[in-house]
């Protein structure tokens, strides 16, 4: 661990840093972050001590001991913050083939941990080392450099530490290993042609630097993330090393621009490859799971076919029971909105054929929300059940009573005239007024507002809308009353 961290810091200082001291990417933090994501929290302190020692060994030739300790503390804090957030949001190990896990990693590293750590690093350079570079410039360079190193190296190192990457490569078929070797040769050759041989210049071919992404993307799609990420890491490091050496399409007269161009390319290339590999692997896994599920279903179907004749009646009874449950309100035991709509549409068709009228009564318990808010939903439920018990005995056998939704109820009244509707409405109002819900030392009474609409060759939905309008008028006129739309005409009672 300490040797890897020291090696990463040494590479960052000597090989991926420009002449001005700007680092294209900072590798060592990825070593610590990958270890923190794998190791239990009880072993973190030993990792911190090793990292501090490696940081001092890497920085002591350039910085004082005090500054090296500060840099080490900032790097540790950055990795601890990133690892803690990732492990807090996930109750399992980070899975690079899951797009959601990948998004969490990128947001945590690029938008939270690295920019916060960059504040500390820029402060050391500005206030302790008294560099002339503006604070925001130092902050940006630290932020993007750290984030670039974490993004391109952490997935690869985490896979090695937690997924047995080397073991999978060793245990793979020889033709798979040959394909991977050929892909590595082709990928690095493309990098050499574009970044060293300068094949992207106007003197040769106008190749985009994105050509280096073709081979890693193919490997990730062909063999999965575990095979694609190492090659992507190698390509990203090649780009950083070439730019730091002053070759390649990202080299500019201003070295901070050279670093920025290379960093942006590396981040975009790596992130796109990570997501492509993750989505392809996810789809491949889901396809495999679907195939397995289909096989299981086929076996189950074969077994079920042998028992169909014996279970026909049992399945029929179960379906009948399910249909009843689907059309019944669970709380009150009366038909629900779906069932009432079916009954209403059937009644409308019957009336259209026979010319015999029917009516819709829409009822809403007054101030029901106040009951729920003041006494609780348990009391509210008891009120709804008591409301149903009070009204049900007042109805004819041909009337259809159901719950329309919430505290709204509906009665479909076939073969009724104006007098019948008035009598039924007044009876309902009186029955509801007599309802008293007693609990603890309190008593709750109820009233209801009613809107009635009579069929006049309209659709059931139109009739419900007219009843709802009448109900609204009843509410606005003081509640505990009925308003009737008689064959499309408004009648107030």
NORCOR-V68476 format. One line per field, one symbol per residue. ss: DSSP state (H for helix, E for strand, L for the rest). phi: phi as a letter, one per 30 degrees, with the letter a starting at -180 (. if undefined). A space follows every 50 residues. Layout:
BEGIN
ss=???
phi=???
END
This chain:
BEGIN
ss=LHHHHHHHHHHHHHLLELLLLLELLLLHHHHHHHHHHHLLHHHHHHHHHH HHHHHHHHHLLLLLHHHHHHHHHHHHHHHHHHHHHHHHHLLLLLLLLLHH HHHHHHHHHHHHHHHHHHHHHHHHHHHHLLLLLLHHHHHHHHHHHHHHHH HHHHHHHHHHHHLLHHHHHHHLLHHHHHHHHHHHHHHHHHHHHHHHLLLL LLLLLLLLHHHHHHHHHHHHHHHLHHHHHHHHHHHHHHHHHHHHLLLLLL LLLLHHHHHHHHHHHHHHHHHHHHHHHHHHHHHHHHHHHHHHHHHHHHHH HHHHHLLHHHHHHHHHHHHHHHHHHHLELLLLLLELHHHHHHHHHHHHHH HHHHLLLEEEEEEEELLHHHHHHHHLHHHHHHHHHHHHHHHHLLLLLLLE EEEEELLEEEEEEELLLHHHHHHHHHHHHHHHHLLEEEELLEEEELLEEE EEEELLLLLHHHHHHHHHHHHHHHHHLLLLLEEEEELLEEEEL
phi=.ddddddddddddcbccdddjdcdacdddddddddddcddddcddddddd ddddddddcddcbddddddddddddddddddddddddddccaddcdcced ddddddddddcbddddddddddddddccdhdddeedddddddeddddddd ddcdeddddddcciedddddddddddddddddddddddddedddccdidd dddbcdddeddddddeddddddcjedcddedddddddddddddddibjdc dbdcdddeddddddddddeddddededddddddddddddddddddddddd ddddddcdddceddddddddddddddcbdddciceceddddddddddddd dddciddbbccccbddhdddddddcjdddeddddddeddddeddcddddc cacdliccbbbccdhbcdddddddddddeddddddbccahcbbbcbbbcb cbbcdbicddddddddddddddddddcjihabbbcchicdbcb
END
